[in-house]
């Protein structure tokens, strides 16, 4: 399940980055980009924590 959420975060990151590269500097583009980074970080952190048994 964490891999699915991480992949959704990656897709959102790609879309947000593409919008920023094309000059769309709306607040939504920044929120989506940074939110997706936080989502991927949380999933990676939780999966590492699960592997260590903590």
PQR file of N, CA, C, O and H, with PARSE charges and radii, in Angstrom:
ATOM      1  N   UNK A   1       0.822  -1.189   0.000 -0.4000 1.5000
ATOM      2  CA  UNK A   1       0.000   0.000   0.000 -0.0000 2.0000
ATOM      3  C   UNK A   1       0.871   1.260   0.000  0.5500 1.7000
ATOM      4  O   UNK A   1       0.546   2.252  -0.652 -0.5500 1.4000
ATOM      5  N   UNK A   2       1.978   1.205   0.738 -0.4000 1.5000
ATOM      6  CA  UNK A   2       2.862   2.366   0.765 -0.0000 2.0000
ATOM      7  C   UNK A   2       3.482   2.626  -0.603  0.5500 1.7000
ATOM      8  O   UNK A   2       3.703   3.777  -0.981 -0.5500 1.4000
ATOM      9  H   UNK A   2       2.243   0.400   1.268  0.4000 1.0000
ATOM     10  N   UNK A   3       3.761   1.558  -1.341 -0.4000 1.5000
ATOM     11  CA  UNK A   3       4.314   1.740  -2.687 -0.0000 2.0000
ATOM     12  C   UNK A   3       3.309   2.428  -3.608  0.5500 1.7000
ATOM     13  O   UNK A   3       3.688   3.256  -4.436 -0.5500 1.4000
ATOM     14  H   UNK A   3       3.582   0.623  -1.034  0.4000 1.0000
ATOM     15  N   UNK A   4       2.034   2.086  -3.465 -0.4000 1.5000
ATOM     16  CA  UNK A   4       1.001   2.725  -4.277 -0.0000 2.0000
ATOM     17  C   UNK A   4       0.920   4.216  -3.967  0.5500 1.7000
ATOM     18  O   UNK A   4       0.862   5.040  -4.879 -0.5500 1.4000
ATOM     19  H   UNK A   4       1.726   1.413  -2.792  0.4000 1.0000
ATOM     20  N   UNK A   5       0.915   4.558  -2.693 -0.4000 1.5000
ATOM     21  CA  UNK A   5       0.839   5.966  -2.299 -0.0000 2.0000
ATOM     22  C   UNK A   5       2.093   6.707  -2.742  0.5500 1.7000
ATOM     23  O   UNK A   5       2.020   7.857  -3.175 -0.5500 1.4000
ATOM     24  H   UNK A   5       0.962   3.889  -1.952  0.4000 1.0000
ATOM     25  N   UNK A   6       3.249   6.043  -2.633 -0.4000 1.5000
ATOM     26  CA  UNK A   6       4.499   6.665  -3.073 -0.0000 2.0000
ATOM     27  C   UNK A   6       4.469   6.928  -4.580  0.5500 1.7000
ATOM     28  O   UNK A   6       4.940   7.970  -5.035 -0.5500 1.4000
ATOM     29  H   UNK A   6       3.308   5.109  -2.281  0.4000 1.0000
ATOM     30  N   UNK A   7       3.925   6.000  -5.346 -0.4000 1.5000
ATOM     31  CA  UNK A   7       3.837   6.196  -6.793 -0.0000 2.0000
ATOM     32  C   UNK A   7       2.839   7.294  -7.161  0.5500 1.7000
ATOM     33  O   UNK A   7       3.045   8.014  -8.138 -0.5500 1.4000
ATOM     34  H   UNK A   7       3.543   5.153  -4.976  0.4000 1.0000
ATOM     35  N   UNK A   8       1.773   7.427  -6.395 -0.4000 1.5000
ATOM     36  CA  UNK A   8       0.841   8.542  -6.614 -0.0000 2.0000
ATOM     37  C   UNK A   8       1.549   9.861  -6.338  0.5500 1.7000
ATOM     38  O   UNK A   8       1.383  10.828  -7.082 -0.5500 1.4000
ATOM     39  H   UNK A   8       1.605   6.843  -5.601  0.4000 1.0000
ATOM     40  N   UNK A   9       2.338   9.898  -5.266 -0.4000 1.5000
ATOM     41  CA  UNK A   9       3.114  11.103  -4.960 -0.0000 2.0000
ATOM     42  C   UNK A   9       4.108  11.437  -6.060  0.5500 1.7000
ATOM     43  O   UNK A   9       4.327  12.608  -6.373 -0.5500 1.4000
ATOM     44  H   UNK A   9       2.473   9.113  -4.663  0.4000 1.0000
ATOM     45  N   UNK A  10       4.710  10.404  -6.649 -0.4000 1.5000
ATOM     46  CA  UNK A  10       5.643  10.634  -7.750 -0.0000 2.0000
ATOM     47  C   UNK A  10       4.922  11.219  -8.959  0.5500 1.7000
ATOM     48  O   UNK A  10       5.441  12.121  -9.617 -0.5500 1.4000
ATOM     49  H   UNK A  10       4.532   9.453  -6.395  0.4000 1.0000
ATOM     50  N   UNK A  11       3.735  10.713  -9.253 -0.4000 1.5000
ATOM     51  CA  UNK A  11       2.955  11.259 -10.362 -0.0000 2.0000
ATOM     52  C   UNK A  11       2.563  12.705 -10.128  0.5500 1.7000
ATOM     53  O   UNK A  11       2.622  13.520 -11.049 -0.5500 1.4000
ATOM     54  H   UNK A  11       3.313   9.980  -8.719  0.4000 1.0000
ATOM     55  N   UNK A  12       2.164  13.034  -8.911 -0.4000 1.5000
ATOM     56  CA  UNK A  12       1.836  14.424  -8.591 -0.0000 2.0000
ATOM     57  C   UNK A  12       3.062  15.319  -8.695  0.5500 1.7000
ATOM     58  O   UNK A  12       2.975  16.458  -9.154 -0.5500 1.4000
ATOM     59  H   UNK A  12       2.115  12.372  -8.163  0.4000 1.0000
ATOM     60  N   UNK A  13       4.208  14.792  -8.264 -0.4000 1.5000
ATOM     61  CA  UNK A  13       5.444  15.565  -8.360 -0.0000 2.0000
ATOM     62  C   UNK A  13       5.795  15.872  -9.816  0.5500 1.7000
ATOM     63  O   UNK A  13       6.192  16.991 -10.141 -0.5500 1.4000
ATOM     64  H   UNK A  13       4.279  13.867  -7.892  0.4000 1.0000
ATOM     65  N   UNK A  14       5.648  14.878 -10.685 -0.4000 1.5000
ATOM     66  CA  UNK A  14       5.952  15.090 -12.100 -0.0000 2.0000
ATOM     67  C   UNK A  14       5.016  16.144 -12.692  0.5500 1.7000
ATOM     68  O   UNK A  14       5.461  17.021 -13.432 -0.5500 1.4000
ATOM     69  H   UNK A  14       5.325  13.970 -10.420  0.4000 1.0000
ATOM     70  N   UNK A  15       3.732  16.061 -12.373 -0.4000 1.5000
ATOM     71  CA  UNK A  15       2.780  17.046 -12.897 -0.0000 2.0000
ATOM     72  C   UNK A  15       3.069  18.450 -12.375  0.5500 1.7000
ATOM     73  O   UNK A  15       3.028  19.418 -13.134 -0.5500 1.4000
ATOM     74  H   UNK A  15       3.371  15.348 -11.772  0.4000 1.0000
ATOM     75  N   UNK A  16       3.361  18.561 -11.078 -0.4000 1.5000
ATOM     76  CA  UNK A  16       3.667  19.867 -10.507 -0.0000 2.0000
ATOM     77  C   UNK A  16       4.958  20.444 -11.063  0.5500 1.7000
ATOM     78  O   UNK A  16       5.035  21.642 -11.334 -0.5500 1.4000
ATOM     79  H   UNK A  16       3.394  17.774 -10.461  0.4000 1.0000
ATOM     80  N   UNK A  17       5.963  19.612 -11.232 -0.4000 1.5000
ATOM     81  CA  UNK A  17       7.230  20.074 -11.795 -0.0000 2.0000
ATOM     82  C   UNK A  17       7.067  20.512 -13.248  0.5500 1.7000
ATOM     83  O   UNK A  17       7.650  21.508 -13.676 -0.5500 1.4000
ATOM     84  H   UNK A  17       5.900  18.639 -11.011  0.4000 1.0000
ATOM     85  N   UNK A  18       6.274  19.761 -13.993 -0.4000 1.5000
ATOM     86  CA  UNK A  18       6.024  20.122 -15.392 -0.0000 2.0000
ATOM     87  C   UNK A  18       5.334  21.481 -15.486  0.5500 1.7000
ATOM     88  O   UNK A  18       5.653  22.286 -16.361 -0.5500 1.4000
ATOM     89  H   UNK A  18       5.800  18.952 -13.645  0.4000 1.0000
ATOM     90  N   UNK A  19       4.389  21.730 -14.580 -0.4000 1.5000
ATOM     91  CA  UNK A  19       3.709  23.025 -14.574 -0.0000 2.0000
ATOM     92  C   UNK A  19       4.686  24.150 -14.244  0.5500 1.7000
ATOM     93  O   UNK A  19       4.622  25.225 -14.842 -0.5500 1.4000
ATOM     94  H   UNK A  19       4.130  21.076 -13.869  0.4000 1.0000
ATOM     95  N   UNK A  20       5.586  23.909 -13.298 -0.4000 1.5000
ATOM     96  CA  UNK A  20       6.553  24.946 -12.936 -0.0000 2.0000
ATOM     97  C   UNK A  20       7.569  25.181 -14.046  0.5500 1.7000
ATOM     98  O   UNK A  20       7.975  26.318 -14.287 -0.5500 1.4000
ATOM     99  H   UNK A  20       5.638  23.036 -12.812  0.4000 1.0000
ATOM    100  N   UNK A  21       7.980  24.120 -14.719 -0.4000 1.5000
ATOM    101  CA  UNK A  21       8.937  24.274 -15.818 -0.0000 2.0000
ATOM    102  C   UNK A  21       8.329  25.091 -16.950  0.5500 1.7000
ATOM    103  O   UNK A  21       9.025  25.860 -17.613 -0.5500 1.4000
ATOM    104  H   UNK A  21       7.650  23.196 -14.523  0.4000 1.0000
ATOM    105  N   UNK A  22       7.029  24.921 -17.169 -0.4000 1.5000
ATOM    106  CA  UNK A  22       6.358  25.644 -18.251 -0.0000 2.0000
ATOM    107  C   UNK A  22       5.928  27.047 -17.856  0.5500 1.7000
ATOM    108  O   UNK A  22       5.238  27.714 -18.627 -0.5500 1.4000
ATOM    109  H   UNK A  22       6.463  24.295 -16.631  0.4000 1.0000
ATOM    110  N   UNK A  23       6.317  27.506 -16.684 -0.4000 1.5000
ATOM    111  CA  UNK A  23       6.086  28.883 -16.302 -0.0000 2.0000
ATOM    112  C   UNK A  23       4.776  29.133 -15.592  0.5500 1.7000
ATOM    113  O   UNK A  23       4.375  30.288 -15.449 -0.5500 1.4000
ATOM    114  H   UNK A  23       6.877  26.963 -16.058  0.4000 1.0000
ATOM    115  N   UNK A  24       4.101  28.106 -15.144 -0.4000 1.5000
ATOM    116  CA  UNK A  24       2.852  28.264 -14.405 -0.0000 2.0000
ATOM    117  C   UNK A  24       3.189  28.364 -12.921  0.5500 1.7000
ATOM    118  O   UNK A  24       3.278  27.349 -12.231 -0.5500 1.4000
ATOM    119  H   UNK A  24       4.427  27.168 -15.259  0.4000 1.0000
ATOM    120  N   UNK A  25       3.377  29.586 -12.433 -0.4000 1.5000
ATOM    121  CA  UNK A  25       3.827  29.798 -11.056 -0.0000 2.0000
ATOM    122  C   UNK A  25       2.664  30.109 -10.125  0.5500 1.7000
ATOM    123  O   UNK A  25       2.742  31.024  -9.305 -0.5500 1.4000
ATOM    124  H   UNK A  25       3.305  30.411 -12.994  0.4000 1.0000
ATOM    125  N   UNK A  26       1.588  29.344 -10.256 -0.4000 1.5000
ATOM    126  CA  UNK A  26       0.458  29.481  -9.338 -0.0000 2.0000
ATOM    127  C   UNK A  26       0.817  28.853  -8.002  0.5500 1.7000
ATOM    128  O   UNK A  26       1.732  28.035  -7.907 -0.5500 1.4000
ATOM    129  H   UNK A  26       1.524  28.601 -10.922  0.4000 1.0000
ATOM    130  N   UNK A  27       0.084  29.248  -6.978 -0.4000 1.5000
ATOM    131  CA  UNK A  27       0.320  28.676  -5.657 -0.0000 2.0000
ATOM    132  C   UNK A  27      -0.006  27.184  -5.659  0.5500 1.7000
ATOM    133  O   UNK A  27       0.613  26.419  -4.920 -0.5500 1.4000
ATOM    134  H   UNK A  27      -0.659  29.913  -7.055  0.4000 1.0000
ATOM    135  N   UNK A  28      -0.968  26.763  -6.479 -0.4000 1.5000
ATOM    136  CA  UNK A  28      -1.340  25.345  -6.536 -0.0000 2.0000
ATOM    137  C   UNK A  28      -0.186  24.487  -7.055  0.5500 1.7000
ATOM    138  O   UNK A  28       0.003  23.363  -6.591 -0.5500 1.4000
ATOM    139  H   UNK A  28      -1.471  27.385  -7.080  0.4000 1.0000
ATOM    140  N   UNK A  29       0.572  24.997  -7.996 -0.4000 1.5000
ATOM    141  CA  UNK A  29       1.714  24.239  -8.521 -0.0000 2.0000
ATOM    142  C   UNK A  29       2.757  24.001  -7.442  0.5500 1.7000
ATOM    143  O   UNK A  29       3.325  22.913  -7.345 -0.5500 1.4000
ATOM    144  H   UNK A  29       0.417  25.911  -8.373  0.4000 1.0000
ATOM    145  N   UNK A  30       3.005  25.019  -6.637 -0.4000 1.5000
ATOM    146  CA  UNK A  30       3.968  24.870  -5.546 -0.0000 2.0000
ATOM    147  C   UNK A  30       3.452  23.929  -4.468  0.5500 1.7000
ATOM    148  O   UNK A  30       4.207  23.114  -3.939 -0.5500 1.4000
ATOM    149  H   UNK A  30       2.544  25.902  -6.716  0.4000 1.0000
ATOM    150  N   UNK A  31       2.174  24.037  -4.142 -0.4000 1.5000
ATOM    151  CA  UNK A  31       1.590  23.175  -3.113 -0.0000 2.0000
ATOM    152  C   UNK A  31       1.633  21.716  -3.559  0.5500 1.7000
ATOM    153  O   UNK A  31       1.993  20.837  -2.775 -0.5500 1.4000
ATOM    154  H   UNK A  31       1.561  24.699  -4.572  0.4000 1.0000
ATOM    155  N   UNK A  32       1.266  21.454  -4.812 -0.4000 1.5000
ATOM    156  CA  UNK A  32       1.282  20.083  -5.320 -0.0000 2.0000
ATOM    157  C   UNK A  32       2.705  19.533  -5.329  0.5500 1.7000
ATOM    158  O   UNK A  32       2.925  18.387  -4.939 -0.5500 1.4000
ATOM    159  H   UNK A  32       0.973  22.167  -5.449  0.4000 1.0000
ATOM    160  N   UNK A  33       3.670  20.333  -5.768 -0.4000 1.5000
ATOM    161  CA  UNK A  33       5.050  19.863  -5.844 -0.0000 2.0000
ATOM    162  C   UNK A  33       5.608  19.554  -4.453  0.5500 1.7000
ATOM    163  O   UNK A  33       6.157  18.474  -4.232 -0.5500 1.4000
ATOM    164  H   UNK A  33       3.492  21.264  -6.085  0.4000 1.0000
ATOM    165  N   UNK A  34       5.472  20.485  -3.526 -0.4000 1.5000
ATOM    166  CA  UNK A  34       6.034  20.268  -2.194 -0.0000 2.0000
ATOM    167  C   UNK A  34       5.223  19.252  -1.394  0.5500 1.7000
ATOM    168  O   UNK A  34       5.784  18.512  -0.586 -0.5500 1.4000
ATOM    169  H   UNK A  34       5.027  21.362  -3.706  0.4000 1.0000
ATOM    170  N   UNK A  35       3.918  19.212  -1.610 -0.4000 1.5000
ATOM    171  CA  UNK A  35       3.087  18.209  -0.947 -0.0000 2.0000
ATOM    172  C   UNK A  35       3.422  16.801  -1.393  0.5500 1.7000
ATOM    173  O   UNK A  35       3.418  15.867  -0.590 -0.5500 1.4000
ATOM    174  H   UNK A  35       3.463  19.813  -2.266  0.4000 1.0000
ATOM    175  N   UNK A  36       3.712  16.650  -2.676 -0.4000 1.5000
ATOM    176  CA  UNK A  36       4.060  15.324  -3.174 -0.0000 2.0000
ATOM    177  C   UNK A  36       5.430  14.879  -2.664  0.5500 1.7000
ATOM    178  O   UNK A  36       5.647  13.692  -2.420 -0.5500 1.4000
ATOM    179  H   UNK A  36       3.715  17.408  -3.329  0.4000 1.0000
ATOM    180  N   UNK A  37       6.343  15.817  -2.506 -0.4000 1.5000
ATOM    181  CA  UNK A  37       7.646  15.477  -1.922 -0.0000 2.0000
ATOM    182  C   UNK A  37       7.459  15.004  -0.484  0.5500 1.7000
ATOM    183  O   UNK A  37       8.087  14.033  -0.062 -0.5500 1.4000
ATOM    184  H   UNK A  37       6.167  16.781  -2.705  0.4000 1.0000
ATOM    185  N   UNK A  38       6.602  15.686   0.268 -0.4000 1.5000
ATOM    186  CA  UNK A  38       6.338  15.283   1.645 -0.0000 2.0000
ATOM    187  C   UNK A  38       5.659  13.911   1.701  0.5500 1.7000
ATOM    188  O   UNK A  38       5.958  13.105   2.582 -0.5500 1.4000
ATOM    189  H   UNK A  38       6.092  16.475  -0.074  0.4000 1.0000
ATOM    190  N   UNK A  39       4.753  13.650   0.770 -0.4000 1.5000
ATOM    191  CA  UNK A  39       4.070  12.364   0.715 -0.0000 2.0000
ATOM    192  C   UNK A  39       5.039  11.228   0.405  0.5500 1.7000
ATOM    193  O   UNK A  39       4.983  10.171   1.033 -0.5500 1.4000
ATOM    194  H   UNK A  39       4.510  14.305   0.054  0.4000 1.0000
ATOM    195  N   UNK A  40       5.919  11.447  -0.557 -0.4000 1.5000
ATOM    196  CA  UNK A  40       6.908  10.411  -0.889 -0.0000 2.0000
ATOM    197  C   UNK A  40       7.876  10.197   0.269  0.5500 1.7000
ATOM    198  O   UNK A  40       8.236   9.060   0.573 -0.5500 1.4000
ATOM    199  H   UNK A  40       5.964  12.306  -1.067  0.4000 1.0000
ATOM    200  N   UNK A  41       8.298  11.278   0.914 -0.4000 1.5000
ATOM    201  CA  UNK A  41       9.209  11.156   2.054 -0.0000 2.0000
ATOM    202  C   UNK A  41       8.558  10.348   3.172  0.5500 1.7000
ATOM    203  O   UNK A  41       9.208   9.489   3.768 -0.5500 1.4000
ATOM    204  H   UNK A  41       8.005  12.202   0.667  0.4000 1.0000
ATOM    205  N   UNK A  42       7.289  10.610   3.462 -0.4000 1.5000
ATOM    206  CA  UNK A  42       6.601   9.896   4.529 -0.0000 2.0000
ATOM    207  C   UNK A  42       6.483   8.408   4.202  0.5500 1.7000
ATOM    208  O   UNK A  42       6.661   7.564   5.080 -0.5500 1.4000
ATOM    209  H   UNK A  42       6.761  11.307   2.977  0.4000 1.0000
ATOM    210  N   UNK A  43       6.188   8.088   2.957 -0.4000 1.5000
ATOM    211  CA  UNK A  43       6.067   6.683   2.573 -0.0000 2.0000
ATOM    212  C   UNK A  43       7.412   5.965   2.661  0.5500 1.7000
ATOM    213  O   UNK A  43       7.480   4.829   3.131 -0.5500 1.4000
ATOM    214  H   UNK A  43       6.044   8.774   2.244  0.4000 1.0000
ATOM    215  N   UNK A  44       8.463   6.609   2.219 -0.4000 1.5000
ATOM    216  CA  UNK A  44       9.796   5.999   2.305 -0.0000 2.0000
ATOM    217  C   UNK A  44      10.206   5.831   3.767  0.5500 1.7000
ATOM    218  O   UNK A  44      10.768   4.800   4.138 -0.5500 1.4000
ATOM    219  H   UNK A  44       8.409   7.532   1.837  0.4000 1.0000
ATOM    220  N   UNK A  45       9.933   6.822   4.587 -0.4000 1.5000
ATOM    221  CA  UNK A  45      10.254   6.749   6.007 -0.0000 2.0000
ATOM    222  C   UNK A  45       9.493   5.608   6.683  0.5500 1.7000
ATOM    223  O   UNK A  45      10.076   4.843   7.451 -0.5500 1.4000
ATOM    224  H   UNK A  45       9.476   7.660   4.286  0.4000 1.0000
ATOM    225  N   UNK A  46       8.200   5.493   6.401 -0.4000 1.5000
ATOM    226  CA  UNK A  46       7.399   4.444   7.026 -0.0000 2.0000
ATOM    227  C   UNK A  46       7.795   3.054   6.544  0.5500 1.7000
ATOM    228  O   UNK A  46       7.765   2.098   7.319 -0.5500 1.4000
ATOM    229  H   UNK A  46       7.726   6.114   5.777  0.4000 1.0000
ATOM    230  N   UNK A  47       8.163   2.934   5.276 -0.4000 1.5000
ATOM    231  CA  UNK A  47       8.578   1.617   4.785 -0.0000 2.0000
ATOM    232  C   UNK A  47       9.913   1.194   5.396  0.5500 1.7000
ATOM    233  O   UNK A  47      10.102   0.019   5.708 -0.5500 1.4000
ATOM    234  H   UNK A  47       8.187   3.710   4.646  0.4000 1.0000
ATOM    235  N   UNK A  48      10.838   2.138   5.568 -0.4000 1.5000
ATOM    236  CA  UNK A  48      12.100   1.812   6.247 -0.0000 2.0000
ATOM    237  C   UNK A  48      11.870   1.472   7.703  0.5500 1.7000
ATOM    238  O   UNK A  48      12.513   0.572   8.243 -0.5500 1.4000
ATOM    239  H   UNK A  48      10.683   3.093   5.314  0.4000 1.0000
ATOM    240  N   UNK A  49      10.964   2.183   8.339 -0.4000 1.5000
ATOM    241  CA  UNK A  49      10.652   1.924   9.730 -0.0000 2.0000
ATOM    242  C   UNK A  49       9.995   0.547   9.889  0.5500 1.7000
ATOM    243  O   UNK A  49      10.253  -0.161  10.862 -0.5500 1.4000
ATOM    244  H   UNK A  49      10.443   2.915   7.901  0.4000 1.0000
ATOM    245  N   UNK A  50       9.149   0.177   8.930 -0.4000 1.5000
ATOM    246  CA  UNK A  50       8.497  -1.125   8.974 -0.0000 2.0000
ATOM    247  C   UNK A  50       9.503  -2.248   8.787  0.5500 1.7000
ATOM    248  O   UNK A  50       9.382  -3.299   9.417 -0.5500 1.4000
ATOM    249  H   UNK A  50       8.939   0.752   8.139  0.4000 1.0000
ATOM    250  N   UNK A  51      10.504  -2.037   7.919 -0.4000 1.5000
ATOM    251  CA  UNK A  51      11.525  -3.067   7.685 -0.0000 2.0000
ATOM    252  C   UNK A  51      12.399  -3.276   8.913  0.5500 1.7000
ATOM    253  O   UNK A  51      12.835  -4.395   9.181 -0.5500 1.4000
ATOM    254  H   UNK A  51      10.602  -1.183   7.407  0.4000 1.0000
ATOM    255  N   UNK A  52      12.660  -2.208   9.659 -0.4000 1.5000
ATOM    256  CA  UNK A  52      13.488  -2.318  10.851 -0.0000 2.0000
ATOM    257  C   UNK A  52      12.720  -2.871  12.046  0.5500 1.7000
ATOM    258  O   UNK A  52      13.323  -3.190  13.070 -0.5500 1.4000
ATOM    259  H   UNK A  52      12.306  -1.299   9.441  0.4000 1.0000
ATOM    260  N   UNK A  53      11.419  -2.986  11.932 -0.4000 1.5000
ATOM    261  CA  UNK A  53      10.617  -3.542  13.014 -0.0000 2.0000
ATOM    262  C   UNK A  53      10.314  -2.570  14.135  0.5500 1.7000
ATOM    263  O   UNK A  53       9.935  -2.984  15.231 -0.5500 1.4000
ATOM    264  H   UNK A  53      10.929  -2.727  11.100  0.4000 1.0000
ATOM    265  N   UNK A  54      10.474  -1.301  13.876 -0.4000 1.5000
ATOM    266  CA  UNK A  54      10.226  -0.310  14.925 -0.0000 2.0000
ATOM    267  C   UNK A  54       8.797   0.170  14.885  0.5500 1.7000
ATOM    268  O   UNK A  54       8.405   1.009  15.697 -0.5500 1.4000
ATOM    269  H   UNK A  54      10.782  -0.965  12.986  0.4000 1.0000
TER
END
